[in-house]
Amino acid sequence: MEYRFATRTTKVKRSFLREIMKATDNPGLISFAGGLPNPQFFPVEALAAASTKVLTQDGPNVLQYSRTEGYLPLRQFISQRYRKNYDLNISPDEILITTGSQQALDLIGKVFLDRDDDVAIERPGYLGAIQTFSMYEPNLRPVPLRNDGVDVAALAETFERYQPKLFYAVPNFQNPSGLSYSAATRQAVAELLQAHGVMFVEDNPYGELRFVGEDLAPLWAKAEDHTLLLGSFSKIVSPGLRLGWICAKAEVMDKLVVAKQATDLHSSYLSQRVLFQYLSDNNLEEHIETIRLGYKQRRDLMIELIDEYFPPEISYTEPEGGMFLWLTLPEGMAAMELFNEAVQFNVAFVPGEAFYIDGGGRNTLRLNYSNADEEKIQQGIYRLGEAIKKMMVVN
């Protein structure tokens, strides 16, 4: 049988990260590859209690279909936190509950992208966004990152040359680099968005996980008419609930709602009700603070061990939050070759070239510090250091 697939399906590759994960399916292997929250911090008992309460008190309604926009009290909760934490006046009507922020990206692609439209994206960039947007056959235009965020001059040149419909970015603790946008970079980006009429897709899954430095308001605060602000409960409660959201102005929200109706009618109503019950019965801010402290300890330990076990030629980012470190190897050393060597030492990471859509990043790699316990970080970084030293001798 010759299957007549849509042309777009032949142009989108399998997730490199998912394929890497297959190669690390070894019980004795320590993996820093996945971008996983630490299950130690999942509020299992509290969610179990919330589930029981919701099903006992309102089971028939909870198990029924619901409205596309999402459970109103949950949207009100999100709205109130934006007002409290950032003094942003985002109404519940400007919030759409999605099946994780990954679905939010897909809905944005549906609503905004035609074939051969241009989309500006960070270099290196988030694999999930690259894969999702690629389904709509745009031209992805990578813009390099600096230590304080996107290269503003390069972004201006990209806007002028290609006039992209969208600019996708992760301004807080970026995946994969761990870098964040400074206040000055945010202001400059906001001015460019307004000057060129570009819509900003502001993905913020890690913003709550700051453990060093000062919180900065989303770019929505500076350019709300040009911003789609994405958020997620995956990193602060549980990824298994599959609940995220999009903030958008009314005209855009109307299109997003139609696209979501055509996609899945609505996100899991049961998950939304259980989550809201959990949020009502527990202190989310205390829970987030526990996660922050745990991740900071892991980040600090990983950096300390890198300094101890890695050759001095290796450089790395020092993120102020989030889940990732970004390492740069000496010129001439390939991270993919190091990956193959590291697996022999029973340790894994993601080679950086996976995050570059135009080539590059051959000597870079991403390490996740959030998911491993301290013993595994200790053992894993030692093993990786040994693999690097072996590679440097060979080279």
N, C-alpha and C positions, 0 to 999 in steps of 0.2 A: 504494500500500500504506500503510495506517495502522498504524504500529508502536505497540504497547501497552507503552510503557516503564514501569518502576517509577516511582512518584510521586517518590521521592527524587532521581531523575536530573534532574527538571525544576527542582529547587530548588538545585542546586549549579552555580555558574557556572564557566566556564573560568578557569584561573589568570590573573589580571590580569598577573602578571609575564611569563608565557609569551606573552601577547598583545603586551605591550610589546616583548618581544624580537623579534617579527616586524617591528615598526616600525623597529627599529634594524639590520635586515639590510642593512648598507651597508658595503662594505670600507673606506671612508675615515672611518667614524664611530668615535669613541672612546666606548666604553660603560663606565659605572660602574654599570650596572643589574643585571647578573647577580650572584648570590651564589656566585661561582666561586673555588675554590682556584687558585693560580697553577701552571700546568703545568711551569714552570721547576723546581719542587721535587718533581715526581713521580719516584720512583726507578726509572726505566725499565730501566736495565741490570740493576739488582739484581733486579727483578721478572722480567725475562727469564731470568736465571740460575736463579731459584727455580722458574720454570715448567719449564724444561728438566730440572732435577734431579728435580722431583716426577714428571713424566711418564716420565722415563727409569727412575727407580727403582721407581715404583709405579703405572705408567700404568693397568693394568686396574682396580685398586681405586679410583683417583682418579676415573675416568670412570663409576663405578657410582653407583647411588642410595646415600643415607646416612641417618643418623638425624635426626629433626626438630630435636632440641635443638641440633645443631651439633657440629662436630669438637671432641672433648673437650680435646685439648692446646691448642686456641685458646681455649677457655673457661677453662682453667687459667691461661693467660697473662694474660687479662683480670683474673681473680681475683687473681693475684699482684701485678699493678700497682696494683689498688685497695688492697691491703694495704700495699704499699711506699710509695705516694704519699700515701695518706690514712688509713692505719691502719684500713681498713674490712675487716671479716671477711665478705666476700661469697663464698660457695662456688660452685664451677663449676655445681652443680645449680641455683643461683639465677640462672643466666645462660642466655638463649636467643639464639642467633645469628639475626639477621633480614636481610632483603634491604634493607639501608640502614635508618637510623632512621625513614625515612618509612613503611616497612612496620610498624615497631613501633607507630606511631601508629594505623595501620589495625587492627592486631590488638587494641589497647586499645579502640578504638571497637567492634569486634565483641564483645568480652568484657563491656564495661561499659555500653554505651549502648543504651537503648531510646528510641523516639520520644518527644519532649518532655521527656526528662531534661534537667537543667540542668548546664552546664559553665562554670566560671569560667575566663576567659582574659585575658591581659594586653592592655592597650590603650595603644599599638598592639600588634598580635600577629603571630605568624609565619603567613604566608599558607598554607604547606603544612599546618599543623595546622588552620587554619580550614577549608580545603577538605576535608581528610580527615574530620574529625569531622562536618562538615555532611552527609556521605553517610548518617549515621545519624540525621539529623533531630532533633538536640537543640536546646535553647535555649541559645545562647552568651551568657554574661553578662560583658561586658568590665569589667575593673578597671584603673584608671589606674596608670601608672608614675610614680615619682618618681626623683630622681637616685640614690637608694640602693636602688632596687628597687621592688617593688609597693607601692602605698599600703596600708599594713597596716590602717588604720581602714576604708577602703573595702572591703578584702577581708573583714574581719570582718562588715561590714554585708551583703555579698553572701552570705556563708555563713549568716548568721542569717535572711536574707529568703528565699533560694532553696533552701538545703540542697543544694548541687550534689553530684553524684556525684564529679566530678573537678575539679581545678584544674590547668590546663596552664600551664607557664611555662618560660622559658629564663633561669636565674639568672646565667649567665656570658656577658657580651658579647652581650646579647640581640639577636635579629633581629626588628625592624629597627633598634632604637635604639642598640645598642652598650653599653647600660647594664648594670651588674652589681648583684647584691644584696649589701648589706653584711652583716657578721656579725650585727649586731643585727636586721636585717630577716629573715635566715634563721631566727634563733631565734624571732622573733615568728610567722613563718609556720608553723614546726614546731608551736608551741603551739596555733595555730588549727586546724591539721589534726587534731591529736589531740583537741582539745576538741569538734570538730564531726563527726568521723568522715569527713572528706573524703579521697579518694585523690589524692595529688599526682603528676602526670606531670612528672617532672624531666628535661627535654630538655637534654642537655649536649654538643652537637656541637662547640662552640668552646672548651670548658674547657681543653684542652691548649695553646691558643694565647695564653696570657698572656705579655705582655712588659713589663708595668709592674705594680708592687704585689705583694701576697702572695696565694698560692693559698689558697682556702678550700675546706674539705671539702664534698661534696655534702650536701644536706639529708637524704639517706638516713641520715647519721650521727646525726641528731637525731630522725628519725621513720621508721625503716625499715619498720615495719608499715603505714605510710600512704603509702609512696613506691614509685613505679615509676621506676627510674633508667635513662635511655636514653643510649647512647653510639654512636660511629661511627668507622670508619676512613677515612671520606671526606675529612676535613680534614687528617689526619695521614699518610696513605699515598696513597690514590687513591679518588676517587668512582666510577670505572669498575668497581671490584671489587664495588660494591654490597653492602657488608657493614657491619652495625651490630649492636646487641644491646639486650636489655632485661634489667634485673635486677629480680627480683620474689621475694617469699616463696612458699613451696611451694604453698599453696592457690591463689594467683593464677597461678603458673607452670603448674599443671596445666591451667587453662582456656586460657592462652595457647598452650600446646603443641597442644591440640586445635584451636584456631582456626587455627594455622599449618598443621597437617596438612590441614585443609580448604581452605587457601588455595593452598599450593604444595609440600606434602610436606616440603621443606627448602630452605634457601638453597643456592646453588651450592656443591657440595662441591669442585669444582675450584678455585674462587676461595678457599675457606677453606684448602685445602691449600697453594696457592701463597702466600697471605698468611702462613700460619704458617711456611713454609719461609723466606720473606723475613725474618720477625721473628726466626727462629732464627739466621740467618746474618749479620744486620746489627744495628747498635746503634740502636734506635728513638729513644732519648732524644737522641742526637746529631742524628738526622735532624729531630726536632721542634725542637730548638734552632736549627737552620738556618732552618726555616720561620719561627720566632718573630722572629729577627733580620731576615729579609727583609720580613716584614709590618710590623714596627715602623718600619723605614726608609720604607716606603711610607706608613704612617699619618702619620709625622712630616712627610714631604714634603707630603702633601696638606693637612695643617693649616697648614703654613708658607705654602703657596700660596694657600689660602683667605684667610688674613690679608692677603696681599699684593694679591690680585686682586678679592676680594669687597667690596661695601660694608659698612661697620661695622654696619649694621642686621641682618646675618645672624648668627645664633647657631648653635652646633654642639656636639655631645657630644664628649668626648675619651675614647674607650674605652681600657681598660687591656689590651685584647687583642681577638681575634676578627678580623672582616673588614669592619665597617661603621661609617660615620659617619652621624649623623642631623642634618639641618639644619632650622632654622626660619626661614622668610621673614617679612618684615614683614606685619602684619595687612592683609588686603585683596589680597595677592598670591597668586594660585593656582598651586600647583606644576604642575598639569596644563597650564595655559596656558604656564608656563615650559618644560615639557617640549616642547611643540609648537614653541616658539621655539628651544630649545636644539638640537633636531634640525636646524634650519636652519643652526646653527653646527657641525654634525657632532659633537655630544656628547650623551650620554643618561644618564638616571638613572631611579629609580623614584619617581613621585609618592607622597607619604605616605598619601593617602586610601585607597590600596589595602589598607592594613594596619588600617583601622578598620571594624569590622562594623556600627557604629551611626552612621556619619557622623562627620565631624571630620577633622582632619589635613590640611585643604585647603591650608594654607600650610607643609607639611612635605615633606621628601624624604629618600630614602636614597641614600648613595653607597657603593659597594664599592671599597675600595682594594687588596685583595689580588691581584686578577687582572691589573692593568695594570703595565707596566714604568714606570720613572721618567720616561722621555721622554713617554709617553702621559699620565701624571699631570700633568706640566708643561703639555703642550698642552691637555689636556682641561679642567683647572681654569681655565686662562686663557680658553678658549672659553666655559665656563659663566659665568664672571664677566662676560664681555662680554654674554652673553644676559640675565643678571640686570640689568645696568645699563641695557640697552635697555628691558627690561620696566618698570623703575622710572621711567624717563623717560616712558613711555607712560601709566603709572598716575598 
